[in-house]
């Protein structure tokens, strides 16, 4: 049963990797393309993009978990290490984005009308929570990737270590005993 599932996962892994890549990278690219022209020095633009990226965090997390499941089912060690590196980088990116978002929000707070401060604080708290939460969950996912890659390596090492096929020879050390030769008659070649 397990080998059948592994065979099916290996057959489906290329199209599944393409779909997962499209799902995760495509959502971020949609946001970045729709936020053009990029005005990095504009505070409102940065806050808007970070809020939109927060909306894509669910898709990113789902893609990472499905990537982990597929790589594990296919016993694809390279994909597990790639998933580890990417999820670690994405987690760091979300945590850095949460720091930038916090600083931008504090700078923006002075421009908010007094009657809108409560609503601003609610949106700030929710967005900041989602950014930090997503970053931390990506760290957990990266830990799952590295554990799976190491376990896969251990299993592969155990399977590759086979007992020696050499027979046990008991006798006097240094004395070679002649082995009897089987009496095999060879057929004579036909003459023409």
C-alpha positions in Angstrom: 0.0 0.0 0.0 2.7 2.5 0.9 4.8 1.7 -2.2 1.7 2.3 -4.3 1.1 5.6 -2.7 4.7 6.6 -3.1 4.6 5.6 -6.8 1.4 7.6 -7.3 3.0 10.6 -5.5 6.1 10.4 -7.6 4.1 10.3 -10.8 2.0 13.3 -9.8 4.8 15.4 -8.2 5.8 17.5 -11.2 2.3 18.7 -12.0 1.6 19.1 -8.3 4.7 21.1 -7.7 3.8 23.4 -10.6 0.2 23.9 -9.3 1.5 24.6 -5.8 4.1 27.0 -7.0 1.5 28.8 -9.1 -0.9 28.9 -6.1 1.6 30.3 -3.6 3.8 32.5 -5.9 0.8 33.6 -8.0 -1.1 35.2 -5.1 1.9 37.3 -4.0 2.6 38.3 -7.6 -1.0 39.3 -8.1 -0.7 41.6 -5.1 2.6 43.1 -6.2 1.4 43.7 -9.7 -1.8 45.3 -8.6 0.1 47.6 -6.2 2.0 49.1 -9.1 3.5 51.7 -9.5 5.6 50.9 -6.5 6.1 53.9 -4.3 8.3 52.5 -1.5 8.8 55.9 0.1 5.0 56.4 0.5 3.8 55.3 3.9 0.3 54.6 2.8 1.5 52.4 -0.1 3.6 50.3 2.3 0.7 49.9 4.7 -1.6 48.9 1.9 0.8 46.3 0.4 1.5 44.8 3.8 -2.2 44.5 4.5 -2.8 42.8 1.1 0.1 40.4 1.8 -1.5 39.5 5.1 -4.6 38.5 3.1 -2.4 36.1 1.0 -0.9 34.4 4.1 -3.6 31.7 4.3 -2.8 30.6 0.7 0.9 30.7 1.4 0.5 28.5 4.5 -1.8 26.0 2.7 0.7 25.8 -0.2 3.6 25.1 2.2 1.7 22.3 4.0 0.6 20.7 0.8 4.2 21.0 -0.5 5.4 19.2 2.6 2.8 16.5 2.3 3.6 15.9 -1.4 7.4 15.8 -0.8 7.0 13.4 2.1 4.7 11.1 0.2 7.0 11.1 -2.8 10.0 10.6 -0.5 11.7 13.5 -2.3 14.6 14.6 -0.1 15.6 17.5 -2.4 12.1 18.9 -2.3 12.1 18.6 1.5 15.4 20.6 1.8 14.1 23.2 -0.7 10.9 23.5 1.3 12.9 24.0 4.5 14.9 26.8 3.0 11.9 28.5 1.4 9.7 28.3 4.5 12.5 29.6 6.7 13.1 32.6 4.3 9.3 33.3 4.0 9.0 33.1 7.8 11.8 35.6 8.2 10.2 37.8 5.6 6.9 37.9 7.4 8.6 38.8 10.7 10.6 41.6 9.1 7.4 42.8 7.4 5.7 42.8 10.8 8.4 45.1 12.2 8.2 47.4 9.2 4.4 47.4 9.5 4.6 48.3 13.2 6.9 51.2 12.6 4.9 52.5 9.7 1.7 52.2 11.7 3.2 54.2 14.6 4.2 56.9 12.1 0.7 56.9 10.5 -1.1 57.1 13.8 -0.5 60.9 14.0 -2.3 61.4 10.7 -5.5 59.6 11.8 -8.6 61.6 12.8 -9.4 61.2 16.5 -12.8 59.5 15.8 -11.1 56.9 13.6 -8.3 55.9 16.1 -10.2 52.9 17.5 -10.9 51.5 14.1 -7.2 52.1 13.1 -6.0 50.3 16.2 -8.2 47.3 15.6 -7.0 47.0 12.0 -3.4 47.5 13.1 -3.7 44.8 15.8 -5.3 42.3 13.5 -2.8 42.8 10.7 0.2 42.7 13.0 -1.1 39.5 14.7 -1.5 37.8 11.3 1.9 38.9 10.1 3.6 37.6 13.3 1.4 34.4 13.4 2.2 33.6 9.8 6.0 34.1 10.3 5.9 31.8 13.4 3.9 29.2 11.6 6.4 29.2 8.7 9.1 28.5 11.3 7.1 25.5 12.6 6.6 24.3 9.0 10.4 24.7 8.3 11.0 22.6 11.4 8.7 19.9 10.0 10.5 20.0 6.6 13.9 19.5 8.2 12.7 16.7 10.5 11.1 14.9 7.5 14.3 15.3 5.5 16.4 13.9 8.3 14.1 11.0 8.9 14.0 10.2 5.2 17.8 10.2 5.2 17.9 7.8 8.3 15.4 5.5 6.6 17.5 5.5 3.4 20.6 4.8 5.4 19.0 1.9 7.2 17.7 0.4 4.0 21.1 0.7 2.2 23.0 -1.1 5.0 22.6 -4.8 4.3 24.3 -7.6 6.1 27.4 -9.0 4.5 26.8 -11.7 2.0 30.2 -13.4 2.6 29.9 -16.9 4.1 31.4 -17.6 7.5 34.5 -19.8 7.0 35.6 -22.0 9.9 38.9 -23.7 9.8 42.5 -23.5 10.7 44.0 -20.1 10.2 46.5 -19.8 7.4 45.8 -23.2 6.0 43.8 -23.3 2.8 41.7 -26.4 2.2 41.2 -27.4 -1.4 37.6 -27.2 -2.6 36.3 -30.2 -4.5 35.5 -29.4 -8.1 32.3 -30.6 -9.5 32.5 -33.1 -12.3 30.9 -31.4 -15.1 31.1 -32.8 -18.6 31.2 -30.4 -21.4 29.5 -31.3 -24.6 31.8 -31.5 -27.5 31.3 -29.1 -30.3 29.7 -30.6 -33.4 32.0 -31.1 -36.3 30.9 -30.3 -39.8 
